Amino acid sequence: MSMDLIIAETGHVMIASNKPFAAPVARVDFDVQARQLMLVYEDETHEPDVLGLPVHDRLLPALMSAPRVLLVAVHNNEVTDGFDAPLTCVDFN
């Protein structure tokens, strides 16, 4: 699965994937210390997924201030899955 973290000029945060998500996404957690994003699913039978997306310094302000994130899955240039989920900053350490 290939994913990209996109910050629009407006400050909106989007995560784009080339595969559908495992289940409906309840929220996205951002661990500020570890600089990791984690998908937390509505269906508790699915374990949260830690995303291997790099979070560079220039992206921190947008991630720390955005209340929500748009998650989309795209296949053959068509959106096949989409969620608008809360984005929470956490410190797991």
VENFEN-V184613 format. One record per pair of residues at least 4 apart in sequence whose C-alpha atoms are under 6 Angstrom apart, sorted by the first residue. I is the first residue (numbers start at 1). GAP is how many residues later the second one is. D is the distance in Angstrom with one decimal. If there is no record, write none. Layout:
I&GAP&D ; I&GAP&D
This chain:
1&18&5.9 ; 2&15&5.7 ; 2&16&5.7 ; 3&13&5.5 ; 3&14&4.4 ; 4&11&5.7 ; 4&12&5.2 ; 5&10&4.8 ; 6&7&5.9 ; 6&8&5.1 ; 7&4&5.9 ; 7&5&5.8 ; 7&6&4.8 ; 8&4&5.3 ; 11&51&5.8 ; 13&56&5.0 ; 14&55&5.4 ; 14&56&4.6 ; 14&57&5.7 ; 15&56&4.8 ; 16&55&5.9 ; 16&56&5.0 ; 16&57&5.8 ; 17&56&4.6 ; 18&55&5.5 ; 18&56&5.1 ; 18&57&5.9 ; 19&54&5.7 ; 20&53&5.3 ; 20&61&6.0 ; 24&17&5.8 ; 24&18&5.7 ; 25&15&5.9 ; 25&16&4.3 ; 25&17&5.7 ; 26&14&5.7 ; 26&15&5.0 ; 26&16&4.7 ; 27&13&5.4 ; 27&58&4.9 ; 27&59&4.9 ; 28&10&5.6 ; 28&11&4.8 ; 28&12&6.0 ; 28&59&4.9 ; 29&8&5.7 ; 29&9&5.1 ; 29&58&5.9 ; 29&59&4.9 ; 29&60&5.9 ; 30&6&5.8 ; 30&7&4.6 ; 30&58&6.0 ; 30&59&4.7 ; 30&60&5.9 ; 31&4&5.4 ; 31&5&5.2 ; 31&59&4.9 ; 31&60&5.2 ; 35&20&5.9 ; 37&13&5.9 ; 37&14&5.5 ; 38&11&5.4 ; 38&12&4.3 ; 38&13&5.7 ; 39&9&5.4 ; 39&10&5.1 ; 40&8&4.7 ; 60&4&5.9 ; 62&4&5.9 ; 67&19&6.0 ; 67&20&5.4 ; 68&17&5.5 ; 68&18&4.3 ; 68&19&4.7 ; 69&15&5.9 ; 69&16&5.5 ; 69&18&5.9 ; 70&13&5.8 ; 70&14&4.6 ; 71&11&5.4 ; 71&12&5.1 ; 72&9&5.6 ; 72&10&4.3 ; 73&6&5.7 ; 73&7&5.5 ; 73&8&4.9 ; 74&4&5.3 ; 74&5&4.4 ; 74&6&5.6
